[in-house]
Amino acid sequence: MRREKNQYIFASELTKRNRSHHFRVAFLVFLPLLILILCVMSIAISRQVIVRDLKLTILNLPADLENYSILHISDLHGARFGKEQKAIATALGDTRYSCVVMTGDMLGEDRDVEPLLELIALMPRDVPKFLIAGDMDGDIVETTAHSSLSVYAQWVEEVQAQGVKVLDRPALITREKGRIWFVPEELYALNLDGMLNTYRDQWTNLNNRAASLTANDAARLRYLEYELQRLEDLKEIKKQIKPEDIQVVLTHTPLSSDYMADLVSWGNKEEAFSMRYASLILAGHYNGGQWRIPFAGALYVPELGWFPEDELVEGLSYIEGIPQYISPGMGSDPHYEHQPGRIFNSPVITRILLTRKVN
């Protein structure tokens, strides 16, 4: 029997080539669509304000402070989320909290304080509000002549007028027998006597020529008087703090284990005003890494490098046995030079509920 020659001997190869061609075409068609979908998702996620609840156990928490709640906000960076911060108002809804803590970088590069004032306006007037400045906010006091005779920077005056206490010394909140202090971190490392002597000498030198002071000299004199009063107040406050009091430490930049160990070792063991008695550290600064990869974490953080561990960037961790909560923040930091905006990174406000109960 004669064998017929198969004229379709290359049909299988042609089919493979056609399939490969069709796959490439489909890939080229759907890739832009996939990128567009991811961009839309990222924008939506990065504009959706989230209120996150965190229950934190503090074993020595006084009974009267059970369920005390702290609304922690950081790194607004002058961002607006709708007219008069409507998206924030919607996210907060009827959320209740005992106090508000803002851990810095609340102003944007343009120094516009209005977005921050709009945020403050969303909060009940009678709820205590505390703020520390971040590196983007600038100093809270002026050492040279400016438009006001107040020692405070103009943005600080406007924030204070809305009922916010810009912390330059510890602030006490009491609930029955429970006492909770909110303390700017840098106060633990101050050499009070040395600073007081230095400022007194400077004040005396300026005051001795009061008749010939320039505008800048007068501003410097006001600043020195402010510092002398602040340090004297701090000396008295340190005497009032008891070991059983709760000390909430406020810092813009998260603290490292090495730094904490140094603060604890330097501290006077006889004083209750010491980092060894800290109950909680609240920080911000990193904006959650700004650009995040879903399910993987931060892409790059200038101070920490590529793909840093998330506990260094946001969320709850423990250093020297003390809980430190790093806020993911709300806005975007210009220090991320090649990472503008937030990608797959929702703005977060955290409500921290204090309890003595072990989960």
C-alpha positions in Angstrom: 0.0 0.0 0.0 1.3 3.4 -0.9 1.8 5.8 1.9 0.3 9.2 1.3 2.5 12.2 2.1 1.0 14.4 4.9 0.7 17.9 3.5 -0.1 19.2 7.0 3.1 18.1 8.6 3.8 21.6 9.9 0.2 22.2 11.1 1.1 21.6 14.8 3.9 24.1 14.7 1.7 26.7 13.0 -0.9 26.2 15.7 1.7 26.8 18.4 2.8 29.9 16.6 -0.7 31.2 16.3 -1.4 30.6 19.9 1.8 32.4 20.9 0.9 35.3 18.7 -2.6 35.5 20.1 -1.2 35.4 23.7 1.2 38.3 22.9 -1.6 40.3 21.4 -3.9 39.6 24.4 -1.0 40.5 26.8 -0.4 43.8 25.0 -4.1 44.6 25.0 -4.8 43.7 28.7 -1.5 45.0 30.2 -2.5 48.7 29.9 -5.9 47.8 31.2 -4.3 46.0 34.2 -2.1 48.9 34.9 -5.0 51.3 34.7 -7.0 49.1 37.1 -4.1 49.0 39.6 -3.7 52.8 39.4 -7.4 53.3 40.1 -7.3 50.9 43.0 -4.2 52.5 44.4 -5.7 56.0 44.2 -8.9 54.8 45.8 -7.0 53.0 48.6 -4.7 56.0 49.2 -7.6 58.4 49.6 -9.7 56.2 51.8 -9.2 57.3 55.4 -9.3 54.4 57.8 -9.9 54.5 61.6 -8.0 51.6 63.1 -8.7 50.2 66.6 -5.9 48.9 68.7 -6.4 47.4 72.2 -3.3 47.6 74.2 -2.7 45.8 77.5 -0.8 47.8 80.2 -0.6 45.6 83.3 -0.1 48.4 85.8 -2.9 50.5 84.3 -4.9 52.1 87.2 -8.5 50.8 87.4 -9.8 54.3 86.8 -8.0 54.5 83.4 -9.5 51.2 82.1 -10.7 51.8 78.5 -9.0 55.2 78.3 -8.7 55.8 74.5 -6.2 57.8 72.6 -6.9 59.0 69.0 -3.5 59.0 67.4 -2.9 61.1 64.3 0.4 61.8 62.6 1.9 63.1 59.4 -1.0 65.0 57.8 1.6 66.9 55.8 -1.0 69.6 55.0 -3.2 67.1 53.0 -6.9 67.7 52.4 -9.3 64.8 52.2 -12.3 66.5 50.6 -13.8 69.9 51.5 -13.1 70.7 55.1 -11.7 67.2 55.6 -15.0 65.6 54.8 -13.5 62.1 54.3 -11.9 62.2 57.7 -15.2 63.3 59.3 -16.9 60.4 57.5 -14.3 57.9 58.7 -14.5 59.2 62.3 -18.3 59.1 62.3 -19.4 58.8 65.9 -16.1 57.4 67.1 -15.5 58.3 70.8 -12.1 58.9 72.4 -10.7 60.3 75.6 -8.0 62.5 74.1 -6.2 63.3 70.8 -2.5 63.0 70.2 -0.8 64.4 67.1 2.8 63.3 66.6 4.2 65.8 64.1 4.6 66.8 60.5 1.0 68.1 60.4 1.9 71.0 58.1 2.8 70.8 54.5 5.7 72.3 52.6 3.8 75.5 52.0 3.4 76.0 55.8 -0.4 76.3 55.3 -2.0 75.6 58.7 -5.6 75.5 57.4 -5.8 71.8 56.6 -4.7 71.1 60.2 -7.2 73.6 61.6 -10.0 71.9 59.5 -9.0 68.6 61.0 -9.0 70.0 64.6 -12.5 71.5 64.0 -13.9 67.9 63.5 -13.0 67.1 67.1 -15.2 67.9 70.2 -14.0 71.1 71.8 -13.9 69.5 75.3 -11.6 66.6 74.4 -8.0 67.2 75.4 -5.7 67.6 72.3 -1.9 67.4 72.3 0.5 68.0 69.5 4.3 67.8 69.1 6.1 69.2 66.1 7.8 67.1 63.5 10.8 67.9 61.4 8.6 69.4 58.7 6.7 71.7 61.1 9.6 73.8 62.2 10.2 75.1 65.7 7.3 75.9 67.9 8.9 79.1 69.2 10.7 82.0 67.5 14.1 83.3 68.5 14.1 86.3 66.1 11.7 89.2 65.5 8.5 88.3 63.8 5.0 89.7 63.4 3.9 88.9 67.0 5.2 89.7 70.4 4.4 86.1 71.4 7.3 83.8 71.6 5.3 81.1 69.7 5.4 80.7 65.9 2.3 81.9 64.2 1.0 78.4 63.3 1.3 77.4 66.9 -0.7 80.4 68.0 -3.5 79.5 65.6 -3.5 75.8 66.7 -3.5 76.9 70.4 -6.5 79.2 69.7 -8.4 76.0 68.7 -7.8 74.4 72.0 -4.8 72.3 71.2 -1.9 72.1 73.6 1.4 72.1 71.8 3.5 70.2 74.2 6.8 71.6 75.4 6.5 70.1 78.9 4.6 67.1 80.3 0.8 67.4 80.5 -1.3 65.6 83.0 -4.8 64.1 82.6 -6.6 62.7 85.7 -9.6 60.3 85.8 -10.6 59.8 89.5 -7.4 58.3 91.0 -5.9 57.4 87.6 -3.1 59.8 86.3 -1.7 59.7 82.8 1.1 62.0 81.6 1.8 62.9 78.0 5.5 63.6 77.7 7.6 64.8 74.7 10.4 62.3 74.4 13.3 64.8 74.3 12.5 65.9 77.9 13.9 62.7 79.3 17.4 63.5 78.1 17.6 67.1 79.2 20.4 68.3 81.6 18.1 70.7 83.4 20.6 72.4 85.7 23.2 72.9 82.9 20.6 74.4 80.6 19.2 76.6 83.3 22.6 78.0 84.1 23.3 78.6 80.4 20.0 80.4 79.7 20.4 82.5 82.9 23.8 83.7 81.8 22.4 84.6 78.4 19.4 86.3 79.8 21.6 88.4 82.2 23.9 89.5 79.4 20.9 90.7 77.3 19.0 92.2 80.1 22.0 94.3 81.2 21.7 96.3 78.0 18.0 96.4 77.8 18.0 100.1 76.8 19.8 99.3 73.5 18.2 96.1 72.4 17.4 95.5 68.7 14.2 93.8 67.7 16.0 90.5 67.3 17.6 91.0 70.7 14.2 91.6 72.3 12.8 88.5 70.6 15.8 86.5 71.9 15.1 87.9 75.4 11.5 86.7 75.3 12.7 83.3 74.1 15.2 83.0 77.0 12.4 84.0 79.5 10.2 81.3 78.0 12.9 78.7 78.2 13.7 79.6 81.8 10.1 79.3 82.8 9.6 76.0 80.9 12.7 74.4 82.5 11.7 75.6 86.0 8.2 74.1 85.4 9.7 70.9 84.3 11.8 70.6 87.5 8.6 70.9 89.5 6.6 68.5 87.3 9.3 65.9 87.6 8.7 65.9 91.4 5.0 65.3 90.9 5.3 62.2 88.7 4.9 59.0 90.6 6.0 55.4 89.6 2.4 54.2 89.4 1.5 57.0 87.0 1.1 56.2 83.3 3.7 58.0 81.1 2.8 58.1 77.4 5.9 59.2 75.4 5.4 61.3 72.3 8.1 61.4 69.6 7.9 62.2 65.9 10.7 59.8 64.9 10.4 56.2 66.2 12.9 55.3 68.9 15.4 52.5 68.4 16.3 49.8 71.0 19.8 51.2 71.4 18.6 54.7 72.1 16.0 53.4 74.5 18.7 51.3 76.3 20.8 54.5 76.7 18.0 56.6 78.0 17.1 53.9 80.6 20.7 53.5 81.7 21.3 57.3 82.0 18.2 57.9 83.9 18.2 58.5 87.7 16.9 55.3 89.3 15.4 57.3 92.1 13.2 59.4 89.8 9.9 58.3 88.5 10.3 60.6 85.6 12.3 58.2 83.5 12.0 56.2 80.3 12.1 53.0 82.4 8.6 53.9 83.7 7.2 54.6 80.2 4.0 52.8 79.5 3.6 53.6 75.7 5.5 55.4 73.0 3.6 57.0 70.1 5.5 57.9 66.9 5.0 58.6 63.2 7.5 60.0 60.6 7.7 57.1 58.0 4.2 57.4 56.5 3.9 53.6 56.4 6.7 53.6 53.8 4.7 55.9 51.4 4.8 53.3 48.6 3.7 49.9 49.6 3.5 46.6 47.8 0.3 44.7 48.6 0.9 41.8 51.1 4.7 42.7 51.1 5.0 46.0 52.9 7.0 49.1 52.3 9.1 49.3 49.1 11.8 51.8 50.2 12.3 54.1 53.2 15.2 56.6 52.9 16.5 56.0 56.5 15.9 52.2 56.4 16.6 51.1 52.9 14.8 48.7 50.6 12.0 46.4 51.9 12.4 47.3 55.6 10.7 45.2 58.2 7.2 46.5 58.8 7.6 46.8 62.6 10.2 49.5 61.9 7.8 51.5 59.7 4.4 51.2 61.1 2.3 49.4 63.7 2.9 48.0 67.2 6.3 46.6 68.3 8.2 46.4 71.6 11.5 48.1 72.4 13.2 47.3 75.7 9.8 45.8 76.8 7.9 49.1 76.1 5.2 49.1 73.4 5.8 51.6 70.6 3.1 52.3 68.1 4.2 53.9 64.8 1.3 55.6 63.0 1.1 54.9 59.2 0.3 58.6 58.8 -2.1 60.3 56.4 -0.2 62.5 53.9 3.0 62.1 51.9 6.4 63.3 52.9 8.6 65.1 50.3 11.7 63.4 51.8 10.6 60.4 49.7 12.1 62.2 46.7 11.3 59.6 44.0 8.1 58.3 45.7 5.5 61.1 45.5 2.1 60.4 47.0 1.0 57.2 48.6 0.6 54.0 46.7 -1.5 51.1 48.1 -1.2 53.0 51.4 -4.4 54.1 53.1 -4.3 57.2 55.4 -4.8 55.8 58.9 -6.0 57.3 62.2 -5.6 54.9 65.1 -7.7 54.7 68.3 -5.7 53.0 71.0 -7.7 51.6 73.8 -5.8 51.0 77.1 -6.7 48.0 79.3 -5.4 46.0 82.1 -6.9 42.8 80.7 -4.7 40.3 78.9 -6.1 39.4 75.6 
